Structures are given as structure tokens and as C-alpha cells.
Amino acid sequence: MGDDRSQDQPPKRVVVCGGGIIGVCTAYFLAKKGAAVTLIERSSIAGAASGKAPAFLALHMCDGGPLSSLARASFDLHSSLAEELDASRSYSFRPLTTLTISVGESELPSKSPILPHWVDGRVKPGEIIGTAETTAQTHPQLFTRALLAKAVTEYGVEVVTAKVEGVEEVEEGVVVKVAGGGVISGDAVVLALGPWTNKLLGPSSKFKVHGKKVHNVVLEPKDADAITPHAIFGTYYPAQNMGPLETNFYPRPSPTREVFVCGALVEAEIPEGPELVSPDPESIEKLKRVAGIVSSYLAKDNVSVKSEDVGLMPCSDDELPIMGEVPGMKRCYVSSGHGYWGILFGPASGVAMAELVLDGHASVVDLDCFSPARFVK
């Protein structure tokens, strides 16, 4: 997607609020298409949920529903961006096999041929649900920062570190107010603030973006070479009469050579800022315990714990992304609520929002079912 703006027209000034994957992808494709873009982020790029996600990518797992075209378009864009950004050097991207397992204290170790050798614990194999042609992984924080670096150096995106405090329509466009009394003017604004979107729009908003905590631990195995590229979707059944715990495993390639383990979703209140989102110690301990049951390579004596963290995943009431012009606010657009698949959806969401803002409609995917207008009664 190149710059198709007329050389006789001044570039459209667009302010993008939010430096997660959705905001950065939007800024990148807006600038690539010819807009003059200012990106505002209050803390660090991909410092919230975008930097604490598994970054699992699937071509086909949204098929049969309204997310299918978005997922398929974005999966292909991730592949092309990996070449464009030289992912092997800058952030890592690789295809991988994906399978399911059930985990339980009473299970006996399995010798099933579908299991990689490092999954040697008390598990029962399920099925292969993705191949190297249909599933892949990236490193979300490194990817987001690599994409922004290119947006800045090649397309002139300006990055401003500030807290966004308000948006106003004015006759000639929009004004974004930031902490300290500053203002940034533009012809349009895109709000990509994840679960903090509603804190900006306030109680008059016609839609809601709420947060779900997704806990994670990052483990560095002593024998990192033994960990093969397999994504493992696990369901842990405790010995006590407790509900199952979904626990997923995502080995990451060089340069990190770590295993990202996540699960323990919890509805959460949205705090004032991402730095106030903190993990629940009990949820973290559960993840580490399940890791040791699944694999001796991930048992506590065989790993270093690099981090214990939580991301606040932005979700909408109907579990679909919210992308489009905000009802009642001309030239103010929103892109949020992408849920579990936010890293996958990032590139296609960015293209779609760039097309919508600059051309008046999106061609990469049909945005009608994602429009915030669906919440207006």
C-alpha cells in the first residue's frame, strides 16, 4: 500500500493516540499513505498489553465468523512485514506447529508422536490445530518498536510522549489536549488507547471497552536448544474440584530463546494508567506450576524466571473490535477492543483505519460490522 495522495494537496494531519500495536500500525500505514502523522503515547511504546501478549498468529482460527477476513488479511500482512522489516534481525518471526493438550495430576507421560520431545510431563495429547502454513509467532514489543522505527525514519511520523486528556472538535479539524496544558491540532484523530479509550471519551460514550487481565510468566530454560517451535494450547485440570485453567505455551526463537506461558484471565477494573496494572501472585504461581507439570524442561530447577507480568486486554461487549468514526464526533475515529487477537489483527486494522481516514472507506476489510455505530440505539 503506497502513497496515493495527490502531489498538489497538502498532507492530511492525523493524530494517533496510543503507542500499542494498533496505534503504531495505524500510524505506520497512515504515514505510508501520505498523511502527516503525530503519535502520542503516555509511557513507552508497546509498554502495556501489546508488550505482554503471546503474539500468536493464525490464518484460519477465526474462520466462519465476522473476524475471518480481518484475520486472514492481517496474517498475510505480518508475513510481508517480516520481510520488509528484516524480522530475523530486528524482532523475530517464524512459522510453527500448534497443538492442544490436556494437563492433569493423574495423567501419565505420553509418547504420542504429535508431541514435541520437551512436552514430557503429565499430559494427554489432543490434536494438531495449526501447521507452519497456518500459524506463526512474533515478538509483540520488538515488532511494534521496529515498525515505529521505520515509520519515523522513512515516513516522518512524529512521536510525542504525553498523556492524552481530551479531544475536541473544532471548525477546521480536531484538537487533542495533553497533560500540562498542551494541544496538538490535526485534521483527524484516531483513538487507539485499548481499555483506556472510555476514560478519554467519558460517560457519554455509546460503547464500552473493558479490560481482562491475562497473566504471563517468561521462562528461560537452561537447555533452550531443546525447545522446538511448537505452540501448545493446554487445559489444566486440577486434582481438586476446581474449574479448568487454560494455559498456553509459546517458545520464542533467538535472540530471546524464552518460553512465554500465559493464561488465568480475570475481569478487571481499568486503573488510571498501564503502570498500575499488576499481576495476581496466585495466578502467577499457577502458571509456573502448570509449566513444570507439562515439561521437565520448564520445571523451576531448570529455568530462570525472566518476568512475571500481566496485560490488560481490551475487549468490547460483543467481543468484536470497535473500528470507525465515533458517533457524534466528526473526524474522530476509534480502533480498540481487539481482544485476544490484537497482535494478529494489528496490521490489517492499521491499513483499514488509514483507508477509512484518508479515503473515506476501507477496502482491505469491510468495517461495517466493527463500526461503533452498532452500539447506538
Salt bridges, closest charged atoms under 4 A:
ASP4 OD1 - ARG5 NH2 3.38
ASP4 OD2 - LYS33 NZ 3.01
ASP63 OD2 - ARG72 NH2 2.82
GLU84 OE2 - LYS32 NZ 3.80
GLU84 OE2 - LYS150 NZ 2.98
ASP86 OD2 - ARG89 NE 3.12
GLU105 OE2 - ARG289 NH2 2.49
GLU154 OE1 - LYS150 NZ 3.95
GLU168 OE2 - LYS177 NZ 2.64
ASP187 OD1 - ARG13 NH2 3.28
ASP225 OD1 - ARG257 NH2 2.65
GLU258 OE2 - ARG252 NH1 2.98
GLU258 OE1 - LYS306 NZ 2.76
GLU267 OE1 - HIS210 ND1 3.61
GLU272 OE2 - LYS163 NZ 2.94
GLU275 OE2 - ARG42 NH2 3.80
GLU282 OE2 - LYS286 NZ 3.99
GLU285 OE2 - LYS288 NZ 3.07
GLU308 OE2 - LYS288 NZ 2.75
ASP309 OD1 - LYS52 NZ 3.63
ASP318 OD2 - ARG374 NE 2.72
GLU319 OE2 - LYS212 NZ 3.81
ASP359 OD1 - ARG5 NH2 2.47
ASP359 OD2 - LYS33 NZ 2.96
